[in-house]
């Protein structure tokens, strides 16, 4: 059970990274926002794309744009992230 919990938390961090990249418009800005390296963000995005078997971002130089598939997933991704943030605030 511990490993399942860890995997779930890791997936949420990956999803949060995707949302941050979309919101910021670049991997570097998302990395700065999260306090991790751009390489870590890229690895997370590649893992998500591999797991979901869908291209999530169009990369052009230093800029990225969400694909139509990503746009379709974003509301479903944002919901649990916002609920987690609200839960954390309510416990503080």
C-alpha positions as CSV (number, residue, x, y, z in Angstrom):
1,X,0.0,0.0,0.0
2,X,2.8,2.4,0.8
3,X,4.2,2.1,-2.8
4,X,0.7,2.7,-4.2
5,X,0.4,5.9,-2.2
6,X,3.9,7.0,-3.3
7,X,3.0,6.4,-6.9
8,X,-0.2,8.4,-6.6
9,X,1.6,11.3,-5.0
10,X,4.2,11.2,-7.7
11,X,1.5,11.2,-10.4
12,X,-0.1,14.3,-8.8
13,X,3.3,16.1,-8.9
14,X,3.6,15.2,-12.6
15,X,0.1,16.5,-13.3
16,X,0.9,19.7,-11.4
17,X,4.0,20.1,-13.6
18,X,2.0,19.8,-16.7
19,X,-0.5,22.4,-15.5
20,X,2.4,24.7,-14.5
21,X,4.0,24.3,-18.0
22,X,0.7,25.2,-19.7
23,X,0.1,28.1,-17.4
24,X,3.6,29.5,-17.7
25,X,4.1,28.7,-21.4
26,X,7.5,27.3,-20.9
27,X,9.3,24.4,-19.1
28,X,11.9,26.7,-17.7
29,X,9.3,29.0,-16.1
30,X,7.4,26.0,-14.7
31,X,10.6,24.6,-13.2
32,X,11.4,27.9,-11.6
33,X,7.8,28.1,-10.2
34,X,8.2,24.6,-8.7
35,X,11.8,25.0,-7.5
36,X,13.1,22.1,-9.6
37,X,15.2,21.8,-12.8
38,X,13.8,22.1,-16.3
39,X,15.2,18.6,-16.9
40,X,13.0,17.2,-14.1
41,X,10.0,18.9,-15.6
42,X,10.8,17.5,-19.0
43,X,11.2,14.0,-17.5
44,X,7.9,14.3,-15.8
45,X,6.2,15.4,-19.0
46,X,7.8,12.5,-21.0
47,X,6.6,10.0,-18.4
48,X,3.0,11.4,-18.5
49,X,3.0,11.3,-22.3
50,X,4.3,7.7,-22.3
51,X,1.8,6.6,-19.6
52,X,-1.2,8.2,-21.3
53,X,0.1,7.3,-24.8
54,X,-0.7,10.8,-26.1
55,X,1.3,13.9,-27.1
56,X,0.4,16.6,-24.5
57,X,2.6,19.5,-25.6
58,X,3.9,20.9,-28.9
59,X,7.5,22.1,-28.3
60,X,8.9,25.0,-30.3
61,X,12.3,26.2,-29.1
62,X,11.8,27.3,-25.5
63,X,8.0,27.7,-25.9
64,X,5.4,25.0,-25.5
65,X,1.7,24.8,-26.4
66,X,-0.8,22.3,-25.3
67,X,-2.2,19.9,-27.9
68,X,-5.9,19.5,-28.3
69,X,-5.7,16.3,-26.2
70,X,-4.0,18.3,-23.4
71,X,-6.7,21.0,-23.6
72,X,-9.3,18.2,-23.2
73,X,-7.6,16.8,-20.2
74,X,-6.8,20.0,-18.4
75,X,-10.2,20.5,-16.6
76,X,-9.9,16.9,-15.3
77,X,-6.4,17.4,-14.2
78,X,-7.0,20.8,-12.5
79,X,-9.9,19.6,-10.5
80,X,-8.0,17.1,-8.1
81,X,-5.2,19.6,-7.8
82,X,-7.5,22.3,-6.7
83,X,-9.3,20.0,-4.3
84,X,-6.0,18.9,-2.8
85,X,-5.0,22.6,-2.4
86,X,-8.4,23.3,-0.7
87,X,-7.9,20.3,1.6
88,X,-4.5,21.5,2.6
89,X,-5.8,25.0,3.4
90,X,-8.7,23.6,5.4
91,X,-6.3,21.6,7.6
92,X,-3.9,24.5,8.3
